[in-house]
Amino acid sequence: MVDVDARRSGVAGSLVGRTRELDRIRSFLDRAATGGEALLLSGEPGVGKTVLLDAAAETASASGTRLLRAAGAEFETAVAFSGLRQLLLPLTEEFDRLAPAHLRALSAALGIGDDAPADRLTTFTAVLALLRGAAAARPLLVIVDDLHWLDRSSTAALGFVARRLAGSRIGLLAASRTAAASFLDSSGLPEDEVQPLDEDAAAGLLGARFPTLAAAVRRRVLAEAEGNPLALLELPAVITAAQRIAREALPTVLPLSRRLRMLFASRVTELPAATRRVLLLAALEGTGDLGVLQAAARGRALCDLQPAERDRLVGVDQGTGRLVFRHPLVRSTVVGFATEEDRRWAHRALADVLTDDPELRAWHLADATPGPDERVARLLEHVARRVLGRGDGVGAVAAMIKAADLSPAGADRSRRLTEAAYVGANVTGQLRTVPQLLEDARRADPDSGGSLQAAVTTAHLLLNGEGDVETAHRVLVGAIETEGGDYRADDRALVEALYTLLQVCFVGDGRPELWAPLTAAVERLQPEAPTVLALCATTFTDPARATAASVDEVETIIRGLSDVGDPVQIIWTGRAAFFLDRMTECREPHWRLVRDGREGRAVTSGIAAAVNLCLDDLLTGRWTEAQELADEGLRLCALHGYRLIEWPFWFGQAFLAGCRGDVERATDLADRMTRWAEPRGAALVLSYSRCARALAALGQGNAEEAFRNVAAISAPGTLAPRTPLAFWCAIDLVESAIRTRRPAAAAAHVAAMEEAGIGALSPRLALVVRGAAAMTAPADRAAGLFEEALAVRGVERWPFDLARVRLAYGERLRRDRAAAEARLQLTAALDTFDRLGARPWATRAGAELRAAGAATSSSTERAPESLTAQEREIALLAATGLTNKEIGHVLHLSHRTVGANLYRVFPKLGITSRAALRDALRSDGCEPER
């Protein structure tokens, strides 16, 4: 052992949840350096004792203390003085200072001389004398790890020294496993047991090292590790990448790394064979039910477990009466060291006694079966359907794949693999594993490719891969017409295929050739189509033509949605409700799906639910939550390969960016949507892209750009069929038409809205229709229509739309020289825009307020009214002296964009240089601050 110079820097700083232990060690080191002291650390294997010793060494070395280190080794426990030799050889230059008797005794003990061994007392006092001499010049710290494996002679010598350190400058710090047999008599010596990390510290350590773990996987690792730092760091490293993100199910017993296997290896392998067999039964049974274990072990469990209880590997929980492993890693070690034959025997024994639990029995039978067995495969297939009904898609996929592995017939294997692929694509987010499952299914039975589930899965791959709307439509229609049979409404596979076809048609927007096969198939369903499916084919895809009866049906379904567990029904109900402004009533079941997705049980459903919530948040003013959902949704889509449902999150981000004045980002996101949609024929995505562009343009005062985009969604005076955004963007078209001096187009569009009766569908739509009508009305009718719009009950739930109508009303009142009434409406609009962070709209409202004779105090609107939001931000920063490059860094713009904006700012303010910019802004009540 060499003298350690504590090169391990930053050990203490990197420890998580060890403040108490580090404080205790620092206090110990201070006392030891001045008056001598010993401290024994104990703790379970892997709890972090060695790292604390490293931290002590680092701290001591930094203060100038000399270090000596040794560690016990299991294979050297019978070699006398092997630990002492490791510890003291770095001090050989000090040996000559010892008294002759001490020198001879120590040399003999360490095997470096020819002297005969001395008595123990002389040898021990020689060790103490050597250490005291080494500490004469500077403090000395002796660190011993794995004390329980140190040989008897060395341990006795260190025990002798530890009790005689008073008055020296020596510290002795040793670590040993809790309850491990040791040759050290620790009576009278200070001890400190290192506890596992608490819940918060364990979660913090795991999150820092493995930030991408799915929530369910994180919980499982935390439960298995029980605060053991080594387990927290090693367990995630030995599960697969797909298992870490919950794309595949975790095994019943987590595998162990080599380091973890060795923690309890000797204690397990040294047990009697009968004890290990009962422990294996307990490990695979999982609940600790002593009745089950007794039955599986033929009445010998309690007797055979006694050696494991004496060694503190297991115990009986007094509260529940169940067998518990002292640490979950013991359970994993037991399984890890069992042979395949032993594991099959244990699974078979458990299956024989678990007759009252068909799910567990099926899994145990499957794990006990070495080859194909159709009876067991059928049991597992039934299990897969049951767990899928509970929302556990990952468990369903695992069960179905195992059932396929046990299938003797190729057709059955193919069918089960296809169903696993279907669940993987539609529920669990396992999209990247789907192509291989489909290929394996095809190989098992080359005639299997025409099934409905295979078609639905293929359609998902096409939409999320190449985004091929046409081919996905052709595959689905062909399978439905071939496999639809008598078109029974209780044929789940057929109904799910129709839902997928509905999504394909929706993405393709209003093309009649896409919708005709779907409409025909839904009408053929007997005895009638499921209510949600029928409603989605109308209210979701063509809300402008929704009937009062269909609205009533949507409301009826929503009232019972809290008791619904089927993700498909929840999501499609939310879609049916969305354009009718009823999605808010569906939020709780949707959040339930989002939480399930976060936990890895049903990722696809979670993402789809997040889309519905995010879009609802945009309308209802929950913009912070909308941003968070959009960011999270895009991460999940990228992680799982769901390119099809990325675009609603892109739209959400573009909507928010445009409303907040970040036109460059809004445009970039709209361009991304356009680039994805155009080559794929995804007309709906193009419509959303145009909607985002129009909203951003209106905020910046570019009404011509806004009109061009919304008119491309639906021409003025029409609400294009099966184009729901024609419905959503109607007010944008009216406003942009008015601002671009197209009064006839604006009036025609208001007439189309009124003729369709969309104002009767929801309070928000009543606000929008009456507000749009007021914008186009002559002076003698405008105020009355605006007042009718604002008097609609419940419109406060849609703050952005309400503020826009107030802004339009205030603008009209100001132009009509009703300044006091204008200020009332404009102030309310400005407050809402401020709260939402809609800077361009706040700028417009503030400018109108000033024109109406009011001083504004908006937190987002301060600059001269002639500047756009982006120009204003750039002007404020330029006035502080920042360069174009520095401004670009702050605002995430290129320096060229900054320069182009400043080029427009100067003439708007009537100045010619930056030097005059500060004065110009200050004169308008704005004080630039760097």
SULZIFEN-V400555 format. One record per residue. N is the residue number from 1. RES is the residue in one letter. OMEGA is omega in whole degrees, 0 to 359 (* if undefined). Layout:
N_RES_OMEGA ; N_RES_OMEGA
//
This chain:
1_M_180 ; 2_V_176 ; 3_D_185 ; 4_V_178 ; 5_D_175 ; 6_A_178 ; 7_R_179 ; 8_R_184 ; 9_S_173 ; 10_G_182 ; 11_V_182 ; 12_A_182 ; 13_G_182 ; 14_S_182 ; 15_L_180 ; 16_V_174 ; 17_G_183 ; 18_R_182 ; 19_T_182 ; 20_R_182 ; 21_E_180 ; 22_L_177 ; 23_D_179 ; 24_R_181 ; 25_I_180 ; 26_R_177 ; 27_S_177 ; 28_F_181 ; 29_L_179 ; 30_D_180 ; 31_R_181 ; 32_A_183 ; 33_A_182 ; 34_T_184 ; 35_G_179 ; 36_G_179 ; 37_E_175 ; 38_A_177 ; 39_L_178 ; 40_L_174 ; 41_L_175 ; 42_S_179 ; 43_G_179 ; 44_E_176 ; 45_P_177 ; 46_G_184 ; 47_V_176 ; 48_G_181 ; 49_K_182 ; 50_T_179 ; 51_V_176 ; 52_L_175 ; 53_L_177 ; 54_D_180 ; 55_A_177 ; 56_A_179 ; 57_A_180 ; 58_E_181 ; 59_T_181 ; 60_A_181 ; 61_S_180 ; 62_A_180 ; 63_S_178 ; 64_G_180 ; 65_T_177 ; 66_R_186 ; 67_L_168 ; 68_L_181 ; 69_R_174 ; 70_A_178 ; 71_A_177 ; 72_G_178 ; 73_A_186 ; 74_E_183 ; 75_F_181 ; 76_E_185 ; 77_T_180 ; 78_A_182 ; 79_V_184 ; 80_A_175 ; 81_F_179 ; 82_S_178 ; 83_G_180 ; 84_L_178 ; 85_R_178 ; 86_Q_186 ; 87_L_193 ; 88_L_181 ; 89_L_176 ; 90_P_182 ; 91_L_184 ; 92_T_179 ; 93_E_179 ; 94_E_187 ; 95_F_185 ; 96_D_180 ; 97_R_180 ; 98_L_172 ; 99_A_184 ; 100_P_182 ; 101_A_179 ; 102_H_180 ; 103_L_181 ; 104_R_182 ; 105_A_182 ; 106_L_179 ; 107_S_179 ; 108_A_181 ; 109_A_184 ; 110_L_177 ; 111_G_180 ; 112_I_178 ; 113_G_181 ; 114_D_184 ; 115_D_176 ; 116_A_180 ; 117_P_179 ; 118_A_177 ; 119_D_186 ; 120_R_183 ; 121_L_180 ; 122_T_180 ; 123_T_182 ; 124_F_179 ; 125_T_176 ; 126_A_177 ; 127_V_181 ; 128_L_180 ; 129_A_180 ; 130_L_181 ; 131_L_178 ; 132_R_178 ; 133_G_180 ; 134_A_181 ; 135_A_183 ; 136_A_185 ; 137_A_180 ; 138_R_182 ; 139_P_182 ; 140_L_176 ; 141_L_178 ; 142_V_182 ; 143_I_180 ; 144_V_178 ; 145_D_180 ; 146_D_182 ; 147_L_182 ; 148_H_178 ; 149_W_178 ; 150_L_182 ; 151_D_186 ; 152_R_184 ; 153_S_180 ; 154_S_180 ; 155_T_179 ; 156_A_179 ; 157_A_180 ; 158_L_176 ; 159_G_177 ; 160_F_181 ; 161_V_185 ; 162_A_182 ; 163_R_185 ; 164_R_182 ; 165_L_183 ; 166_A_179 ; 167_G_178 ; 168_S_174 ; 169_R_185 ; 170_I_171 ; 171_G_177 ; 172_L_181 ; 173_L_183 ; 174_A_181 ; 175_A_182 ; 176_S_177 ; 177_R_178 ; 178_T_176 ; 179_A_178 ; 180_A_178 ; 181_A_181 ; 182_S_178 ; 183_F_183 ; 184_L_170 ; 185_D_187 ; 186_S_182 ; 187_S_179 ; 188_G_180 ; 189_L_179 ; 190_P_180 ; 191_E_177 ; 192_D_179 ; 193_E_179 ; 194_V_183 ; 195_Q_171 ; 196_P_177 ; 197_L_176 ; 198_D_188 ; 199_E_182 ; 200_D_181 ; 201_A_179 ; 202_A_179 ; 203_A_179 ; 204_G_179 ; 205_L_181 ; 206_L_180 ; 207_G_181 ; 208_A_183 ; 209_R_182 ; 210_F_187 ; 211_P_185 ; 212_T_178 ; 213_L_174 ; 214_A_185 ; 215_A_181 ; 216_A_179 ; 217_V_179 ; 218_R_179 ; 219_R_181 ; 220_R_180 ; 221_V_179 ; 222_L_179 ; 223_A_181 ; 224_E_184 ; 225_A_182 ; 226_E_176 ; 227_G_179 ; 228_N_185 ; 229_P_181 ; 230_L_178 ; 231_A_179 ; 232_L_182 ; 233_L_186 ; 234_E_184 ; 235_L_179 ; 236_P_184 ; 237_A_184 ; 238_V_172 ; 239_I_186 ; 240_T_179 ; 241_A_180 ; 242_A_178 ; 243_Q_181 ; 244_R_181 ; 245_I_177 ; 246_A_175 ; 247_R_174 ; 248_E_182 ; 249_A_174 ; 250_L_176 ; 251_P_180 ; 252_T_177 ; 253_V_182 ; 254_L_177 ; 255_P_181 ; 256_L_171 ; 257_S_179 ; 258_R_181 ; 259_R_180 ; 260_L_179 ; 261_R_185 ; 262_M_183 ; 263_L_183 ; 264_F_188 ; 265_A_185 ; 266_S_182 ; 267_R_179 ; 268_V_185 ; 269_T_179 ; 270_E_178 ; 271_L_174 ; 272_P_183 ; 273_A_181 ; 274_A_179 ; 275_T_180 ; 276_R_180 ; 277_R_178 ; 278_V_176 ; 279_L_178 ; 280_L_175 ; 281_L_181 ; 282_A_181 ; 283_A_182 ; 284_L_178 ; 285_E_167 ; 286_G_184 ; 287_T_181 ; 288_G_180 ; 289_D_184 ; 290_L_178 ; 291_G_178 ; 292_V_182 ; 293_L_179 ; 294_Q_181 ; 295_A_182 ; 296_A_180 ; 297_A_178 ; 298_R_174 ; 299_G_185 ; 300_R_187 ; 301_A_185 ; 302_L_180 ; 303_C_185 ; 304_D_181 ; 305_L_187 ; 306_Q_178 ; 307_P_178 ; 308_A_177 ; 309_E_179 ; 310_R_180 ; 311_D_176 ; 312_R_175 ; 313_L_178 ; 314_V_175 ; 315_G_179 ; 316_V_178 ; 317_D_185 ; 318_Q_181 ; 319_G_185 ; 320_T_183 ; 321_G_181 ; 322_R_177 ; 323_L_178 ; 324_V_171 ; 325_F_181 ; 326_R_174 ; 327_H_180 ; 328_P_180 ; 329_L_175 ; 330_V_179 ; 331_R_180 ; 332_S_179 ; 333_T_179 ; 334_V_180 ; 335_V_183 ; 336_G_182 ; 337_F_177 ; 338_A_177 ; 339_T_178 ; 340_E_179 ; 341_E_179 ; 342_D_181 ; 343_R_179 ; 344_R_177 ; 345_W_182 ; 346_A_178 ; 347_H_179 ; 348_R_180 ; 349_A_179 ; 350_L_178 ; 351_A_182 ; 352_D_184 ; 353_V_182 ; 354_L_183 ; 355_T_182 ; 356_D_181 ; 357_D_187 ; 358_P_181 ; 359_E_180 ; 360_L_180 ; 361_R_180 ; 362_A_180 ; 363_W_179 ; 364_H_177 ; 365_L_180 ; 366_A_181 ; 367_D_178 ; 368_A_186 ; 369_T_185 ; 370_P_184 ; 371_G_182 ; 372_P_180 ; 373_D_186 ; 374_E_180 ; 375_R_180 ; 376_V_179 ; 377_A_179 ; 378_R_177 ; 379_L_180 ; 380_L_178 ; 381_E_177 ; 382_H_177 ; 383_V_181 ; 384_A_182 ; 385_R_180 ; 386_R_183 ; 387_V_175 ; 388_L_177 ; 389_G_176 ; 390_R_178 ; 391_G_181 ; 392_D_182 ; 393_G_180 ; 394_V_177 ; 395_G_179 ; 396_A_178 ; 397_V_180 ; 398_A_181 ; 399_A_182 ; 400_M_178 ; 401_I_178 ; 402_K_177 ; 403_A_177 ; 404_A_179 ; 405_D_182 ; 406_L_184 ; 407_S_178 ; 408_P_185 ; 409_A_181 ; 410_G_181 ; 411_A_179 ; 412_D_178 ; 413_R_180 ; 414_S_181 ; 415_R_182 ; 416_R_176 ; 417_L_178 ; 418_T_179 ; 419_E_176 ; 420_A_178 ; 421_A_180 ; 422_Y_180 ; 423_V_179 ; 424_G_182 ; 425_A_189 ; 426_N_187 ; 427_V_196 ; 428_T_183 ; 429_G_180 ; 430_Q_189 ; 431_L_184 ; 432_R_177 ; 433_T_186 ; 434_V_181 ; 435_P_180 ; 436_Q_178 ; 437_L_178 ; 438_L_178 ; 439_E_177 ; 440_D_179 ; 441_A_180 ; 442_R_180 ; 443_R_180 ; 444_A_179 ; 445_D_184 ; 446_P_181 ; 447_D_187 ; 448_S_191 ; 449_G_185 ; 450_G_184 ; 451_S_179 ; 452_L_181 ; 453_Q_177 ; 454_A_180 ; 455_A_179 ; 456_V_180 ; 457_T_178 ; 458_T_178 ; 459_A_178 ; 460_H_178 ; 461_L_180 ; 462_L_183 ; 463_L_183 ; 464_N_177 ; 465_G_180 ; 466_E_184 ; 467_G_187 ; 468_D_182 ; 469_V_184 ; 470_E_182 ; 471_T_178 ; 472_A_179 ; 473_H_182 ; 474_R_180 ; 475_V_182 ; 476_L_181 ; 477_V_179 ; 478_G_180 ; 479_A_180 ; 480_I_181 ; 481_E_180 ; 482_T_188 ; 483_E_185 ; 484_G_178 ; 485_G_181 ; 486_D_175 ; 487_Y_179 ; 488_R_182 ; 489_A_178 ; 490_D_175 ; 491_D_187 ; 492_R_181 ; 493_A_180 ; 494_L_181 ; 495_V_179 ; 496_E_175 ; 497_A_179 ; 498_L_175 ; 499_Y_179 ; 500_T_177 ; 501_L_177 ; 502_L_179 ; 503_Q_179 ; 504_V_180 ; 505_C_181 ; 506_F_179 ; 507_V_178 ; 508_G_176 ; 509_D_197 ; 510_G_183 ; 511_R_184 ; 512_P_184 ; 513_E_176 ; 514_L_188 ; 515_W_187 ; 516_A_180 ; 517_P_179 ; 518_L_180 ; 519_T_180 ; 520_A_182 ; 521_A_179 ; 522_V_180 ; 523_E_182 ; 524_R_184 ; 525_L_183 ; 526_Q_1 ; 527_P_173 ; 528_E_182 ; 529_A_173 ; 530_P_188 ; 531_T_184 ; 532_V_178 ; 533_L_181 ; 534_A_180 ; 535_L_181 ; 536_C_178 ; 537_A_179 ; 538_T_189 ; 539_T_180 ; 540_F_186 ; 541_T_183 ; 542_D_187 ; 543_P_181 ; 544_A_181 ; 545_R_177 ; 546_A_179 ; 547_T_177 ; 548_A_180 ; 549_A_181 ; 550_S_176 ; 551_V_178 ; 552_D_179 ; 553_E_178 ; 554_V_181 ; 555_E_178 ; 556_T_180 ; 557_I_181 ; 558_I_182 ; 559_R_180 ; 560_G_189 ; 561_L_182 ; 562_S_180 ; 563_D_183 ; 564_V_177 ; 565_G_184 ; 566_D_181 ; 567_P_181 ; 568_V_181 ; 569_Q_180 ; 570_I_185 ; 571_I_183 ; 572_W_172 ; 573_T_177 ; 574_G_178 ; 575_R_178 ; 576_A_183 ; 577_A_193 ; 578_F_184 ; 579_F_172 ; 580_L_179 ; 581_D_176 ; 582_R_183 ; 583_M_180 ; 584_T_179 ; 585_E_182 ; 586_C_192 ; 587_R_185 ; 588_E_177 ; 589_P_178 ; 590_H_178 ; 591_W_177 ; 592_R_178 ; 593_L_178 ; 594_V_179 ; 595_R_176 ; 596_D_179 ; 597_G_179 ; 598_R_180 ; 599_E_174 ; 600_G_183 ; 601_R_182 ; 602_A_188 ; 603_V_183 ; 604_T_178 ; 605_S_179 ; 606_G_179 ; 607_I_180 ; 608_A_177 ; 609_A_178 ; 610_A_177 ; 611_V_181 ; 612_N_181 ; 613_L_181 ; 614_C_180 ; 615_L_176 ; 616_D_178 ; 617_D_179 ; 618_L_182 ; 619_L_188 ; 620_T_173 ; 621_G_175 ; 622_R_191 ; 623_W_177 ; 624_T_178 ; 625_E_179 ; 626_A_179 ; 627_Q_181 ; 628_E_179 ; 629_L_179 ; 630_A_179 ; 631_D_180 ; 632_E_180 ; 633_G_180 ; 634_L_177 ; 635_R_181 ; 636_L_178 ; 637_C_179 ; 638_A_182 ; 639_L_186 ; 640_H_176 ; 641_G_181 ; 642_Y_183 ; 643_R_182 ; 644_L_185 ; 645_I_169 ; 646_E_191 ; 647_W_177 ; 648_P_177 ; 649_F_173 ; 650_W_179 ; 651_F_179 ; 652_G_179 ; 653_Q_180 ; 654_A_177 ; 655_F_183 ; 656_L_180 ; 657_A_180 ; 658_G_181 ; 659_C_181 ; 660_R_175 ; 661_G_178 ; 662_D_186 ; 663_V_182 ; 664_E_179 ; 665_R_178 ; 666_A_180 ; 667_T_179 ; 668_D_180 ; 669_L_177 ; 670_A_177 ; 671_D_179 ; 672_R_178 ; 673_M_181 ; 674_T_180 ; 675_R_180 ; 676_W_190 ; 677_A_189 ; 678_E_182 ; 679_P_184 ; 680_R_181 ; 681_G_181 ; 682_A_186 ; 683_A_180 ; 684_L_181 ; 685_V_175 ; 686_L_179 ; 687_S_179 ; 688_Y_177 ; 689_S_180 ; 690_R_178 ; 691_C_179 ; 692_A_179 ; 693_R_182 ; 694_A_182 ; 695_L_177 ; 696_A_181 ; 697_A_178 ; 698_L_179 ; 699_G_181 ; 700_Q_181 ; 701_G_180 ; 702_N_186 ; 703_A_180 ; 704_E_177 ; 705_E_179 ; 706_A_182 ; 707_F_181 ; 708_R_183 ; 709_N_183 ; 710_V_177 ; 711_A_177 ; 712_A_176 ; 713_I_178 ; 714_S_186 ; 715_A_178 ; 716_P_180 ; 717_G_179 ; 718_T_168 ; 719_L_189 ; 720_A_180 ; 721_P_178 ; 722_R_176 ; 723_T_189 ; 724_P_180 ; 725_L_172 ; 726_A_179 ; 727_F_185 ; 728_W_187 ; 729_C_185 ; 730_A_182 ; 731_I_177 ; 732_D_180 ; 733_L_181 ; 734_V_182 ; 735_E_182 ; 736_S_178 ; 737_A_179 ; 738_I_184 ; 739_R_178 ; 740_T_177 ; 741_R_173 ; 742_R_186 ; 743_P_181 ; 744_A_179 ; 745_A_179 ; 746_A_181 ; 747_A_179 ; 748_A_181 ; 749_H_176 ; 750_V_179 ; 751_A_178 ; 752_A_178 ; 753_M_181 ; 754_E_179 ; 755_E_179 ; 756_A_179 ; 757_G_184 ; 758_I_178 ; 759_G_180 ; 760_A_187 ; 761_L_181 ; 762_S_176 ; 763_P_180 ; 764_R_182 ; 765_L_174 ; 766_A_176 ; 767_L_183 ; 768_V_183 ; 769_V_182 ; 770_R_176 ; 771_G_178 ; 772_A_178 ; 773_A_179 ; 774_A_180 ; 775_M_184 ; 776_T_187 ; 777_A_173 ; 778_P_188 ; 779_A_185 ; 780_D_180 ; 781_R_189 ; 782_A_184 ; 783_A_180 ; 784_G_179 ; 785_L_177 ; 786_F_180 ; 787_E_176 ; 788_E_180 ; 789_A_183 ; 790_L_181 ; 791_A_180 ; 792_V_185 ; 793_R_173 ; 794_G_184 ; 795_V_179 ; 796_E_180 ; 797_R_181 ; 798_W_192 ; 799_P_184 ; 800_F_178 ; 801_D_180 ; 802_L_180 ; 803_A_179 ; 804_R_178 ; 805_V_177 ; 806_R_179 ; 807_L_180 ; 808_A_178 ; 809_Y_180 ; 810_G_178 ; 811_E_180 ; 812_R_180 ; 813_L_180 ; 814_R_179 ; 815_R_178 ; 816_D_176 ; 817_R_171 ; 818_A_191 ; 819_A_184 ; 820_A_178 ; 821_E_178 ; 822_A_181 ; 823_R_179 ; 824_L_181 ; 825_Q_183 ; 826_L_178 ; 827_T_178 ; 828_A_178 ; 829_A_181 ; 830_L_179 ; 831_D_180 ; 832_T_179 ; 833_F_177 ; 834_D_183 ; 835_R_180 ; 836_L_185 ; 837_G_181 ; 838_A_190 ; 839_R_181 ; 840_P_181 ; 841_W_175 ; 842_A_178 ; 843_T_179 ; 844_R_181 ; 845_A_179 ; 846_G_179 ; 847_A_178 ; 848_E_179 ; 849_L_179 ; 850_R_179 ; 851_A_178 ; 852_A_174 ; 853_G_180 ; 854_A_172 ; 855_A_182 ; 856_T_176 ; 857_S_181 ; 858_S_178 ; 859_S_181 ; 860_T_185 ; 861_E_182 ; 862_R_190 ; 863_A_178 ; 864_P_187 ; 865_E_183 ; 866_S_182 ; 867_L_170 ; 868_T_181 ; 869_A_181 ; 870_Q_178 ; 871_E_180 ; 872_R_180 ; 873_E_180 ; 874_I_179 ; 875_A_180 ; 876_L_180 ; 877_L_179 ; 878_A_180 ; 879_A_178 ; 880_T_180 ; 881_G_179 ; 882_L_176 ; 883_T_178 ; 884_N_181 ; 885_K_180 ; 886_E_177 ; 887_I_178 ; 888_G_179 ; 889_H_181 ; 890_V_186 ; 891_L_181 ; 892_H_178 ; 893_L_174 ; 894_S_180 ; 895_H_177 ; 896_R_177 ; 897_T_178 ; 898_V_181 ; 899_G_180 ; 900_A_178 ; 901_N_178 ; 902_L_179 ; 903_Y_178 ; 904_R_184 ; 905_V_187 ; 906_F_180 ; 907_P_178 ; 908_K_181 ; 909_L_180 ; 910_G_179 ; 911_I_183 ; 912_T_183 ; 913_S_176 ; 914_R_183 ; 915_A_182 ; 916_A_188 ; 917_L_181 ; 918_R_181 ; 919_D_180 ; 920_A_180 ; 921_L_181 ; 922_R_180 ; 923_S_178 ; 924_D_177 ; 925_G_181 ; 926_C_181 ; 927_E_180 ; 928_P_176 ; 929_E_180 ; 930_R_*
//
